[in-house]
Amino acid sequence: MSEQDESKRHEIATPVWTEEQLKRRRQRNLALAWTLAGLMVLFFVVTIVKLGGNVANRTF
């Protein structure tokens, strides 16, 4: 192999995204973000419900 062939062997071609692919990617990211936000709210609400009214009555 020549020196030039050896240097090109490790190059990675960057993908070219179409508008449709970018749109679907954004939609997927938004769906994932909303899902994570929903889970956070759910965990928060469940925690508050489990603690109940005892949160204000704690003694330190």
PDBQT receptor file of N, H, CA, C and O in Angstrom, charges set to zero:
ATOM      1  N   MET A   1       0.834  -1.180   0.000  1.00  0.00    +0.000 N 
ATOM      2  CA  MET A   1       0.000   0.000   0.000  1.00  0.00    +0.000 C 
ATOM      3  C   MET A   1       0.875   1.239   0.000  1.00  0.00    +0.000 C 
ATOM      4  O   MET A   1       1.968   1.259   0.567  1.00  0.00    +0.000 OA
ATOM      5  N   SER A   2       0.376   2.241  -0.636  1.00  0.00    +0.000 N 
ATOM      6  H   SER A   2      -0.512   2.224  -1.096  1.00  0.00    +0.000 HD
ATOM      7  CA  SER A   2       1.136   3.493  -0.659  1.00  0.00    +0.000 C 
ATOM      8  C   SER A   2       0.805   4.318   0.581  1.00  0.00    +0.000 C 
ATOM      9  O   SER A   2      -0.143   4.022   1.308  1.00  0.00    +0.000 OA
ATOM     10  N   GLU A   3       1.593   5.344   0.801  1.00  0.00    +0.000 N 
ATOM     11  H   GLU A   3       2.363   5.584   0.210  1.00  0.00    +0.000 HD
ATOM     12  CA  GLU A   3       1.401   6.231   1.952  1.00  0.00    +0.000 C 
ATOM     13  C   GLU A   3       0.024   6.902   1.904  1.00  0.00    +0.000 C 
ATOM     14  O   GLU A   3      -0.623   7.067   2.938  1.00  0.00    +0.000 OA
ATOM     15  N   GLN A   4      -0.421   7.286   0.714  1.00  0.00    +0.000 N 
ATOM     16  H   GLN A   4       0.104   7.152  -0.126  1.00  0.00    +0.000 HD
ATOM     17  CA  GLN A   4      -1.709   7.977   0.565  1.00  0.00    +0.000 C 
ATOM     18  C   GLN A   4      -2.874   7.035   0.898  1.00  0.00    +0.000 C 
ATOM     19  O   GLN A   4      -3.827   7.441   1.563  1.00  0.00    +0.000 OA
ATOM     20  N   ASP A   5      -2.802   5.801   0.447  1.00  0.00    +0.000 N 
ATOM     21  H   ASP A   5      -2.028   5.470  -0.093  1.00  0.00    +0.000 HD
ATOM     22  CA  ASP A   5      -3.861   4.833   0.744  1.00  0.00    +0.000 C 
ATOM     23  C   ASP A   5      -3.968   4.584   2.245  1.00  0.00    +0.000 C 
ATOM     24  O   ASP A   5      -5.068   4.442   2.780  1.00  0.00    +0.000 OA
ATOM     25  N   GLU A   6      -2.832   4.532   2.914  1.00  0.00    +0.000 N 
ATOM     26  H   GLU A   6      -1.939   4.648   2.480  1.00  0.00    +0.000 HD
ATOM     27  CA  GLU A   6      -2.812   4.274   4.352  1.00  0.00    +0.000 C 
ATOM     28  C   GLU A   6      -3.470   5.399   5.139  1.00  0.00    +0.000 C 
ATOM     29  O   GLU A   6      -4.154   5.133   6.127  1.00  0.00    +0.000 OA
ATOM     30  N   SER A   7      -3.283   6.635   4.730  1.00  0.00    +0.000 N 
ATOM     31  H   SER A   7      -2.727   6.851   3.928  1.00  0.00    +0.000 HD
ATOM     32  CA  SER A   7      -3.859   7.767   5.456  1.00  0.00    +0.000 C 
ATOM     33  C   SER A   7      -5.371   7.863   5.244  1.00  0.00    +0.000 C 
ATOM     34  O   SER A   7      -6.081   8.328   6.136  1.00  0.00    +0.000 OA
ATOM     35  N   LYS A   8      -5.869   7.443   4.108  1.00  0.00    +0.000 N 
ATOM     36  H   LYS A   8      -5.292   7.065   3.384  1.00  0.00    +0.000 HD
ATOM     37  CA  LYS A   8      -7.306   7.511   3.833  1.00  0.00    +0.000 C 
ATOM     38  C   LYS A   8      -8.077   6.346   4.442  1.00  0.00    +0.000 C 
ATOM     39  O   LYS A   8      -9.306   6.371   4.500  1.00  0.00    +0.000 OA
ATOM     40  N   ARG A   9      -7.366   5.346   4.887  1.00  0.00    +0.000 N 
ATOM     41  H   ARG A   9      -6.367   5.326   4.840  1.00  0.00    +0.000 HD
ATOM     42  CA  ARG A   9      -8.010   4.157   5.424  1.00  0.00    +0.000 C 
ATOM     43  C   ARG A   9      -8.802   4.454   6.693  1.00  0.00    +0.000 C 
ATOM     44  O   ARG A   9      -9.789   3.774   6.972  1.00  0.00    +0.000 OA
ATOM     45  N   HIS A  10      -8.392   5.446   7.461  1.00  0.00    +0.000 N 
ATOM     46  H   HIS A  10      -7.589   5.999   7.234  1.00  0.00    +0.000 HD
ATOM     47  CA  HIS A  10      -9.037   5.732   8.740  1.00  0.00    +0.000 C 
ATOM     48  C   HIS A  10     -10.046   6.865   8.654  1.00  0.00    +0.000 C 
ATOM     49  O   HIS A  10     -10.610   7.254   9.677  1.00  0.00    +0.000 OA
ATOM     50  N   GLU A  11     -10.287   7.395   7.490  1.00  0.00    +0.000 N 
ATOM     51  H   GLU A  11      -9.829   7.079   6.660  1.00  0.00    +0.000 HD
ATOM     52  CA  GLU A  11     -11.258   8.472   7.347  1.00  0.00    +0.000 C 
ATOM     53  C   GLU A  11     -12.677   7.919   7.452  1.00  0.00    +0.000 C 
ATOM     54  O   GLU A  11     -12.971   6.821   6.980  1.00  0.00    +0.000 OA
ATOM     55  N   ILE A  12     -13.539   8.697   8.076  1.00  0.00    +0.000 N 
ATOM     56  H   ILE A  12     -13.300   9.589   8.460  1.00  0.00    +0.000 HD
ATOM     57  CA  ILE A  12     -14.938   8.306   8.231  1.00  0.00    +0.000 C 
ATOM     58  C   ILE A  12     -15.785   9.269   7.418  1.00  0.00    +0.000 C 
ATOM     59  O   ILE A  12     -15.664  10.486   7.553  1.00  0.00    +0.000 OA
ATOM     60  N   ALA A  13     -16.631   8.721   6.584  1.00  0.00    +0.000 N 
ATOM     61  H   ALA A  13     -16.729   7.732   6.474  1.00  0.00    +0.000 HD
ATOM     62  CA  ALA A  13     -17.500   9.568   5.766  1.00  0.00    +0.000 C 
ATOM     63  C   ALA A  13     -18.642  10.085   6.628  1.00  0.00    +0.000 C 
ATOM     64  O   ALA A  13     -19.317   9.308   7.304  1.00  0.00    +0.000 OA
ATOM     65  N   THR A  14     -18.857  11.389   6.604  1.00  0.00    +0.000 N 
ATOM     66  H   THR A  14     -18.309  12.020   6.056  1.00  0.00    +0.000 HD
ATOM     67  CA  THR A  14     -19.963  11.956   7.370  1.00  0.00    +0.000 C 
ATOM     68  C   THR A  14     -21.261  11.765   6.590  1.00  0.00    +0.000 C 
ATOM     69  O   THR A  14     -21.295  11.953   5.374  1.00  0.00    +0.000 OA
ATOM     70  N   PRO A  15     -22.325  11.393   7.293  1.00  0.00    +0.000 N 
ATOM     71  CA  PRO A  15     -23.594  11.159   6.595  1.00  0.00    +0.000 C 
ATOM     72  C   PRO A  15     -24.223  12.475   6.141  1.00  0.00    +0.000 C 
ATOM     73  O   PRO A  15     -24.029  13.525   6.755  1.00  0.00    +0.000 OA
ATOM     74  N   VAL A  16     -24.966  12.389   5.067  1.00  0.00    +0.000 N 
ATOM     75  H   VAL A  16     -25.123  11.537   4.568  1.00  0.00    +0.000 HD
ATOM     76  CA  VAL A  16     -25.718  13.534   4.568  1.00  0.00    +0.000 C 
ATOM     77  C   VAL A  16     -27.184  13.242   4.850  1.00  0.00    +0.000 C 
ATOM     78  O   VAL A  16     -27.759  12.300   4.304  1.00  0.00    +0.000 OA
ATOM     79  N   TRP A  17     -27.792  14.076   5.725  1.00  0.00    +0.000 N 
ATOM     80  H   TRP A  17     -27.326  14.841   6.168  1.00  0.00    +0.000 HD
ATOM     81  CA  TRP A  17     -29.164  13.855   6.147  1.00  0.00    +0.000 C 
ATOM     82  C   TRP A  17     -30.123  14.593   5.223  1.00  0.00    +0.000 C 
ATOM     83  O   TRP A  17     -29.877  15.732   4.828  1.00  0.00    +0.000 OA
ATOM     84  N   THR A  18     -31.214  13.927   4.887  1.00  0.00    +0.000 N 
ATOM     85  H   THR A  18     -31.415  13.001   5.208  1.00  0.00    +0.000 HD
ATOM     86  CA  THR A  18     -32.255  14.578   4.104  1.00  0.00    +0.000 C 
ATOM     87  C   THR A  18     -33.171  15.342   5.058  1.00  0.00    +0.000 C 
ATOM     88  O   THR A  18     -33.137  15.124   6.269  1.00  0.00    +0.000 OA
ATOM     89  N   GLU A  19     -33.978  16.226   4.512  1.00  0.00    +0.000 N 
ATOM     90  H   GLU A  19     -34.006  16.403   3.528  1.00  0.00    +0.000 HD
ATOM     91  CA  GLU A  19     -34.913  16.987   5.352  1.00  0.00    +0.000 C 
ATOM     92  C   GLU A  19     -35.888  16.060   6.068  1.00  0.00    +0.000 C 
ATOM     93  O   GLU A  19     -36.229  16.295   7.228  1.00  0.00    +0.000 OA
ATOM     94  N   GLU A  20     -36.333  15.024   5.396  1.00  0.00    +0.000 N 
ATOM     95  H   GLU A  20     -36.057  14.833   4.454  1.00  0.00    +0.000 HD
ATOM     96  CA  GLU A  20     -37.259  14.060   5.997  1.00  0.00    +0.000 C 
ATOM     97  C   GLU A  20     -36.610  13.359   7.190  1.00  0.00    +0.000 C 
ATOM     98  O   GLU A  20     -37.248  13.181   8.227  1.00  0.00    +0.000 OA
ATOM     99  N   GLN A  21     -35.357  12.964   7.047  1.00  0.00    +0.000 N 
ATOM    100  H   GLN A  21     -34.839  13.109   6.204  1.00  0.00    +0.000 HD
ATOM    101  CA  GLN A  21     -34.654  12.308   8.144  1.00  0.00    +0.000 C 
ATOM    102  C   GLN A  21     -34.473  13.254   9.324  1.00  0.00    +0.000 C 
ATOM    103  O   GLN A  21     -34.640  12.847  10.474  1.00  0.00    +0.000 OA
ATOM    104  N   LEU A  22     -34.138  14.499   9.055  1.00  0.00    +0.000 N 
ATOM    105  H   LEU A  22     -34.003  14.829   8.121  1.00  0.00    +0.000 HD
ATOM    106  CA  LEU A  22     -33.974  15.487  10.120  1.00  0.00    +0.000 C 
ATOM    107  C   LEU A  22     -35.294  15.752  10.834  1.00  0.00    +0.000 C 
ATOM    108  O   LEU A  22     -35.327  15.912  12.054  1.00  0.00    +0.000 OA
ATOM    109  N   LYS A  23     -36.383  15.800  10.065  1.00  0.00    +0.000 N 
ATOM    110  H   LYS A  23     -36.356  15.671   9.074  1.00  0.00    +0.000 HD
ATOM    111  CA  LYS A  23     -37.701  16.030  10.647  1.00  0.00    +0.000 C 
ATOM    112  C   LYS A  23     -38.086  14.872  11.567  1.00  0.00    +0.000 C 
ATOM    113  O   LYS A  23     -38.574  15.097  12.674  1.00  0.00    +0.000 OA
ATOM    114  N   ARG A  24     -37.871  13.642  11.115  1.00  0.00    +0.000 N 
ATOM    115  H   ARG A  24     -37.475  13.460  10.216  1.00  0.00    +0.000 HD
ATOM    116  CA  ARG A  24     -38.189  12.468  11.925  1.00  0.00    +0.000 C 
ATOM    117  C   ARG A  24     -37.317  12.414  13.183  1.00  0.00    +0.000 C 
ATOM    118  O   ARG A  24     -37.777  12.021  14.255  1.00  0.00    +0.000 OA
ATOM    119  N   ARG A  25     -36.078  12.809  13.034  1.00  0.00    +0.000 N 
ATOM    120  H   ARG A  25     -35.704  13.129  12.164  1.00  0.00    +0.000 HD
ATOM    121  CA  ARG A  25     -35.165  12.826  14.172  1.00  0.00    +0.000 C 
ATOM    122  C   ARG A  25     -35.643  13.829  15.227  1.00  0.00    +0.000 C 
ATOM    123  O   ARG A  25     -35.643  13.525  16.419  1.00  0.00    +0.000 OA
ATOM    124  N   ARG A  26     -36.043  15.008  14.791  1.00  0.00    +0.000 N 
ATOM    125  H   ARG A  26     -36.043  15.255  13.822  1.00  0.00    +0.000 HD
ATOM    126  CA  ARG A  26     -36.567  16.020  15.719  1.00  0.00    +0.000 C 
ATOM    127  C   ARG A  26     -37.830  15.512  16.417  1.00  0.00    +0.000 C 
ATOM    128  O   ARG A  26     -37.999  15.704  17.621  1.00  0.00    +0.000 OA
ATOM    129  N   GLN A  27     -38.710  14.865  15.659  1.00  0.00    +0.000 N 
ATOM    130  H   GLN A  27     -38.573  14.709  14.680  1.00  0.00    +0.000 HD
ATOM    131  CA  GLN A  27     -39.950  14.333  16.238  1.00  0.00    +0.000 C 
ATOM    132  C   GLN A  27     -39.643  13.269  17.287  1.00  0.00    +0.000 C 
ATOM    133  O   GLN A  27     -40.264  13.241  18.350  1.00  0.00    +0.000 OA
ATOM    134  N   ARG A  28     -38.681  12.392  16.986  1.00  0.00    +0.000 N 
ATOM    135  H   ARG A  28     -38.177  12.415  16.123  1.00  0.00    +0.000 HD
ATOM    136  CA  ARG A  28     -38.279  11.362  17.944  1.00  0.00    +0.000 C 
ATOM    137  C   ARG A  28     -37.696  11.991  19.210  1.00  0.00    +0.000 C 
ATOM    138  O   ARG A  28     -37.999  11.559  20.322  1.00  0.00    +0.000 OA
ATOM    139  N   ASN A  29     -36.865  13.005  19.031  1.00  0.00    +0.000 N 
ATOM    140  H   ASN A  29     -36.620  13.356  18.128  1.00  0.00    +0.000 HD
ATOM    141  CA  ASN A  29     -36.264  13.664  20.184  1.00  0.00    +0.000 C 
ATOM    142  C   ASN A  29     -37.315  14.356  21.041  1.00  0.00    +0.000 C 
ATOM    143  O   ASN A  29     -37.238  14.315  22.269  1.00  0.00    +0.000 OA
ATOM    144  N   LEU A  30     -38.292  14.987  20.410  1.00  0.00    +0.000 N 
ATOM    145  H   LEU A  30     -38.355  15.021  19.412  1.00  0.00    +0.000 HD
ATOM    146  CA  LEU A  30     -39.360  15.638  21.159  1.00  0.00    +0.000 C 
ATOM    147  C   LEU A  30     -40.209  14.609  21.912  1.00  0.00    +0.000 C 
ATOM    148  O   LEU A  30     -40.581  14.829  23.065  1.00  0.00    +0.000 OA
ATOM    149  N   ALA A  31     -40.509  13.500  21.263  1.00  0.00    +0.000 N 
ATOM    150  H   ALA A  31     -40.207  13.321  20.326  1.00  0.00    +0.000 HD
ATOM    151  CA  ALA A  31     -41.292  12.450  21.917  1.00  0.00    +0.000 C 
ATOM    152  C   ALA A  31     -40.532  11.906  23.125  1.00  0.00    +0.000 C 
ATOM    153  O   ALA A  31     -41.128  11.674  24.177  1.00  0.00    +0.000 OA
ATOM    154  N   LEU A  32     -39.252  11.705  22.987  1.00  0.00    +0.000 N 
ATOM    155  H   LEU A  32     -38.768  11.893  22.132  1.00  0.00    +0.000 HD
ATOM    156  CA  LEU A  32     -38.441  11.221  24.097  1.00  0.00    +0.000 C 
ATOM    157  C   LEU A  32     -38.382  12.251  25.223  1.00  0.00    +0.000 C 
ATOM    158  O   LEU A  32     -38.466  11.890  26.397  1.00  0.00    +0.000 OA
ATOM    159  N   ALA A  33     -38.240  13.519  24.877  1.00  0.00    +0.000 N 
ATOM    160  H   ALA A  33     -38.172  13.812  23.924  1.00  0.00    +0.000 HD
ATOM    161  CA  ALA A  33     -38.204  14.582  25.889  1.00  0.00    +0.000 C 
ATOM    162  C   ALA A  33     -39.518  14.644  26.661  1.00  0.00    +0.000 C 
ATOM    163  O   ALA A  33     -39.513  14.752  27.887  1.00  0.00    +0.000 OA
ATOM    164  N   TRP A  34     -40.638  14.576  25.952  1.00  0.00    +0.000 N 
ATOM    165  H   TRP A  34     -40.641  14.488  24.956  1.00  0.00    +0.000 HD
ATOM    166  CA  TRP A  34     -41.947  14.616  26.624  1.00  0.00    +0.000 C 
ATOM    167  C   TRP A  34     -42.150  13.392  27.511  1.00  0.00    +0.000 C 
ATOM    168  O   TRP A  34     -42.729  13.497  28.592  1.00  0.00    +0.000 OA
ATOM    169  N   THR A  35     -41.684  12.249  27.063  1.00  0.00    +0.000 N 
ATOM    170  H   THR A  35     -41.214  12.164  26.184  1.00  0.00    +0.000 HD
ATOM    171  CA  THR A  35     -41.799  11.030  27.854  1.00  0.00    +0.000 C 
ATOM    172  C   THR A  35     -40.987  11.146  29.142  1.00  0.00    +0.000 C 
ATOM    173  O   THR A  35     -41.471  10.794  30.218  1.00  0.00    +0.000 OA
ATOM    174  N   LEU A  36     -39.763  11.636  29.033  1.00  0.00    +0.000 N 
ATOM    175  H   LEU A  36     -39.370  11.921  28.159  1.00  0.00    +0.000 HD
ATOM    176  CA  LEU A  36     -38.927  11.794  30.221  1.00  0.00    +0.000 C 
ATOM    177  C   LEU A  36     -39.521  12.824  31.185  1.00  0.00    +0.000 C 
ATOM    178  O   LEU A  36     -39.507  12.623  32.399  1.00  0.00    +0.000 OA
ATOM    179  N   ALA A  37     -40.040  13.922  30.641  1.00  0.00    +0.000 N 
ATOM    180  H   ALA A  37     -40.052  14.084  29.654  1.00  0.00    +0.000 HD
ATOM    181  CA  ALA A  37     -40.661  14.940  31.484  1.00  0.00    +0.000 C 
ATOM    182  C   ALA A  37     -41.889  14.366  32.190  1.00  0.00    +0.000 C 
ATOM    183  O   ALA A  37     -42.111  14.640  33.369  1.00  0.00    +0.000 OA
ATOM    184  N   GLY A  38     -42.678  13.581  31.483  1.00  0.00    +0.000 N 
ATOM    185  H   GLY A  38     -42.498  13.359  30.525  1.00  0.00    +0.000 HD
ATOM    186  CA  GLY A  38     -43.851  12.946  32.079  1.00  0.00    +0.000 C 
ATOM    187  C   GLY A  38     -43.475  11.994  33.201  1.00  0.00    +0.000 C 
ATOM    188  O   GLY A  38     -44.141  11.957  34.235  1.00  0.00    +0.000 OA
ATOM    189  N   LEU A  39     -42.418  11.228  33.007  1.00  0.00    +0.000 N 
ATOM    190  H   LEU A  39     -41.877  11.258  32.166  1.00  0.00    +0.000 HD
ATOM    191  CA  LEU A  39     -41.961  10.316  34.058  1.00  0.00    +0.000 C 
ATOM    192  C   LEU A  39     -41.477  11.085  35.285  1.00  0.00    +0.000 C 
ATOM    193  O   LEU A  39     -41.731  10.680  36.420  1.00  0.00    +0.000 OA
ATOM    194  N   MET A  40     -40.784  12.190  35.050  1.00  0.00    +0.000 N 
ATOM    195  H   MET A  40     -40.578  12.518  34.128  1.00  0.00    +0.000 HD
ATOM    196  CA  MET A  40     -40.324  13.007  36.173  1.00  0.00    +0.000 C 
ATOM    197  C   MET A  40     -41.506  13.530  36.981  1.00  0.00    +0.000 C 
ATOM    198  O   MET A  40     -41.494  13.485  38.211  1.00  0.00    +0.000 OA
ATOM    199  N   VAL A  41     -42.516  14.021  36.289  1.00  0.00    +0.000 N 
ATOM    200  H   VAL A  41     -42.525  14.058  35.290  1.00  0.00    +0.000 HD
ATOM    201  CA  VAL A  41     -43.711  14.535  36.974  1.00  0.00    +0.000 C 
ATOM    202  C   VAL A  41     -44.416  13.403  37.711  1.00  0.00    +0.000 C 
ATOM    203  O   VAL A  41     -44.850  13.580  38.849  1.00  0.00    +0.000 OA
ATOM    204  N   LEU A  42     -44.533  12.254  37.078  1.00  0.00    +0.000 N 
ATOM    205  H   LEU A  42     -44.181  12.110  36.154  1.00  0.00    +0.000 HD
ATOM    206  CA  LEU A  42     -45.173  11.106  37.711  1.00  0.00    +0.000 C 
ATOM    207  C   LEU A  42     -44.447  10.699  38.989  1.00  0.00    +0.000 C 
ATOM    208  O   LEU A  42     -45.085  10.477  40.018  1.00  0.00    +0.000 OA
ATOM    209  N   PHE A  43     -43.126  10.601  38.933  1.00  0.00    +0.000 N 
ATOM    210  H   PHE A  43     -42.608  10.782  38.097  1.00  0.00    +0.000 HD
ATOM    211  CA  PHE A  43     -42.350  10.225  40.121  1.00  0.00    +0.000 C 
ATOM    212  C   PHE A  43     -42.499  11.271  41.219  1.00  0.00    +0.000 C 
ATOM    213  O   PHE A  43     -42.599  10.926  42.396  1.00  0.00    +0.000 OA
ATOM    214  N   PHE A  44     -42.513  12.536  40.844  1.00  0.00    +0.000 N 
ATOM    215  H   PHE A  44     -42.431  12.816  39.887  1.00  0.00    +0.000 HD
ATOM    216  CA  PHE A  44     -42.680  13.604  41.824  1.00  0.00    +0.000 C 
ATOM    217  C   PHE A  44     -44.038  13.505  42.508  1.00  0.00    +0.000 C 
ATOM    218  O   PHE A  44     -44.132  13.589  43.733  1.00  0.00    +0.000 OA
ATOM    219  N   VAL A  45     -45.086  13.326  41.713  1.00  0.00    +0.000 N 
ATOM    220  H   VAL A  45     -45.009  13.257  40.718  1.00  0.00    +0.000 HD
ATOM    221  CA  VAL A  45     -46.439  13.237  42.260  1.00  0.00    +0.000 C 
ATOM    222  C   VAL A  45     -46.573  12.015  43.165  1.00  0.00    +0.000 C 
ATOM    223  O   VAL A  45     -47.150  12.112  44.248  1.00  0.00    +0.000 OA
ATOM    224  N   VAL A  46     -46.056  10.880  42.740  1.00  0.00    +0.000 N 
ATOM    225  H   VAL A  46     -45.588  10.801  41.860  1.00  0.00    +0.000 HD
ATOM    226  CA  VAL A  46     -46.134   9.663  43.556  1.00  0.00    +0.000 C 
ATOM    227  C   VAL A  46     -45.394   9.867  44.877  1.00  0.00    +0.000 C 
ATOM    228  O   VAL A  46     -45.863   9.432  45.929  1.00  0.00    +0.000 OA
ATOM    229  N   THR A  47     -44.246  10.524  44.822  1.00  0.00    +0.000 N 
ATOM    230  H   THR A  47     -43.865  10.878  43.967  1.00  0.00    +0.000 HD
ATOM    231  CA  THR A  47     -43.480  10.784  46.043  1.00  0.00    +0.000 C 
ATOM    232  C   THR A  47     -44.262  11.681  46.994  1.00  0.00    +0.000 C 
ATOM    233  O   THR A  47     -44.324  11.398  48.190  1.00  0.00    +0.000 OA
ATOM    234  N   ILE A  48     -44.853  12.746  46.493  1.00  0.00    +0.000 N 
ATOM    235  H   ILE A  48     -44.803  12.976  45.521  1.00  0.00    +0.000 HD
ATOM    236  CA  ILE A  48     -45.625  13.658  47.322  1.00  0.00    +0.000 C 
ATOM    237  C   ILE A  48     -46.840  12.941  47.918  1.00  0.00    +0.000 C 
ATOM    238  O   ILE A  48     -47.163  13.136  49.090  1.00  0.00    +0.000 OA
ATOM    239  N   VAL A  49     -47.500  12.128  47.125  1.00  0.00    +0.000 N 
ATOM    240  H   VAL A  49     -47.237  11.970  46.174  1.00  0.00    +0.000 HD
ATOM    241  CA  VAL A  49     -48.685  11.402  47.623  1.00  0.00    +0.000 C 
ATOM    242  C   VAL A  49     -48.278  10.421  48.717  1.00  0.00    +0.000 C 
ATOM    243  O   VAL A  49     -48.973  10.295  49.726  1.00  0.00    +0.000 OA
ATOM    244  N   LYS A  50     -47.152   9.724  48.525  1.00  0.00    +0.000 N 
ATOM    245  H   LYS A  50     -46.588   9.827  47.706  1.00  0.00    +0.000 HD
ATOM    246  CA  LYS A  50     -46.710   8.762  49.528  1.00  0.00    +0.000 C 
ATOM    247  C   LYS A  50     -46.333   9.451  50.836  1.00  0.00    +0.000 C 
ATOM    248  O   LYS A  50     -46.606   8.937  51.921  1.00  0.00    +0.000 OA
ATOM    249  N   LEU A  51     -45.698  10.629  50.723  1.00  0.00    +0.000 N 
ATOM    250  H   LEU A  51     -45.476  11.047  49.842  1.00  0.00    +0.000 HD
ATOM    251  CA  LEU A  51     -45.327  11.358  51.935  1.00  0.00    +0.000 C 
ATOM    252  C   LEU A  51     -46.553  11.922  52.627  1.00  0.00    +0.000 C 
ATOM    253  O   LEU A  51     -46.598  12.015  53.854  1.00  0.00    +0.000 OA
ATOM    254  N   GLY A  52     -47.539  12.295  51.843  1.00  0.00    +0.000 N 
ATOM    255  H   GLY A  52     -47.502  12.219  50.846  1.00  0.00    +0.000 HD
ATOM    256  CA  GLY A  52     -48.797  12.799  52.382  1.00  0.00    +0.000 C 
ATOM    257  C   GLY A  52     -48.612  14.090  53.147  1.00  0.00    +0.000 C 
ATOM    258  O   GLY A  52     -47.745  14.903  52.826  1.00  0.00    +0.000 OA
ATOM    259  N   GLY A  53     -49.437  14.267  54.163  1.00  0.00    +0.000 N 
ATOM    260  H   GLY A  53     -50.141  13.607  54.424  1.00  0.00    +0.000 HD
ATOM    261  CA  GLY A  53     -49.393  15.488  54.958  1.00  0.00    +0.000 C 
ATOM    262  C   GLY A  53     -48.300  15.494  55.989  1.00  0.00    +0.000 C 
ATOM    263  O   GLY A  53     -48.140  16.485  56.701  1.00  0.00    +0.000 OA
ATOM    264  N   ASN A  54     -47.549  14.438  56.095  1.00  0.00    +0.000 N 
ATOM    265  H   ASN A  54     -47.678  13.633  55.516  1.00  0.00    +0.000 HD
ATOM    266  CA  ASN A  54     -46.487  14.341  57.112  1.00  0.00    +0.000 C 
ATOM    267  C   ASN A  54     -45.269  15.202  56.796  1.00  0.00    +0.000 C 
ATOM    268  O   ASN A  54     -44.393  15.356  57.648  1.00  0.00    +0.000 OA
ATOM    269  N   VAL A  55     -45.196  15.743  55.642  1.00  0.00    +0.000 N 
ATOM    270  H   VAL A  55     -45.907  15.618  54.950  1.00  0.00    +0.000 HD
ATOM    271  CA  VAL A  55     -44.040  16.543  55.260  1.00  0.00    +0.000 C 
ATOM    272  C   VAL A  55     -43.929  17.772  56.154  1.00  0.00    +0.000 C 
ATOM    273  O   VAL A  55     -42.828  18.111  56.588  1.00  0.00    +0.000 OA
ATOM    274  N   ALA A  56     -45.039  18.445  56.438  1.00  0.00    +0.000 N 
ATOM    275  H   ALA A  56     -45.933  18.169  56.085  1.00  0.00    +0.000 HD
ATOM    276  CA  ALA A  56     -45.015  19.660  57.236  1.00  0.00    +0.000 C 
ATOM    277  C   ALA A  56     -44.838  19.367  58.717  1.00  0.00    +0.000 C 
ATOM    278  O   ALA A  56     -44.451  20.264  59.466  1.00  0.00    +0.000 OA
ATOM    279  N   ASN A  57     -45.104  18.157  59.165  1.00  0.00    +0.000 N 
ATOM    280  H   ASN A  57     -45.418  17.428  58.556  1.00  0.00    +0.000 HD
ATOM    281  CA  ASN A  57     -45.059  17.817  60.596  1.00  0.00    +0.000 C 
ATOM    282  C   ASN A  57     -43.763  17.171  61.043  1.00  0.00    +0.000 C 
ATOM    283  O   ASN A  57     -43.688  16.648  62.155  1.00  0.00    +0.000 OA
ATOM    284  N   ARG A  58     -42.749  17.196  60.206  1.00  0.00    +0.000 N 
ATOM    285  H   ARG A  58     -42.811  17.620  59.303  1.00  0.00    +0.000 HD
ATOM    286  CA  ARG A  58     -41.482  16.571  60.577  1.00  0.00    +0.000 C 
ATOM    287  C   ARG A  58     -40.791  17.368  61.679  1.00  0.00    +0.000 C 
ATOM    288  O   ARG A  58     -40.869  18.596  61.714  1.00  0.00    +0.000 OA
ATOM    289  N   THR A  59     -40.127  16.670  62.561  1.00  0.00    +0.000 N 
ATOM    290  H   THR A  59     -40.064  15.672  62.533  1.00  0.00    +0.000 HD
ATOM    291  CA  THR A  59     -39.320  17.329  63.582  1.00  0.00    +0.000 C 
ATOM    292  C   THR A  59     -37.859  17.077  63.257  1.00  0.00    +0.000 C 
ATOM    293  O   THR A  59     -37.488  16.001  62.788  1.00  0.00    +0.000 OA
ATOM    294  N   PHE A  60     -37.042  18.077  63.510  1.00  0.00    +0.000 N 
ATOM    295  H   PHE A  60     -37.343  18.951  63.891  1.00  0.00    +0.000 HD
ATOM    296  CA  PHE A  60     -35.620  17.946  63.155  1.00  0.00    +0.000 C 
ATOM    297  C   PHE A  60     -34.798  17.671  64.353  1.00  0.00    +0.000 C 
ATOM    298  O   PHE A  60     -33.579  17.530  64.246  1.00  0.00    +0.000 OA
TER     299      PHE A  60
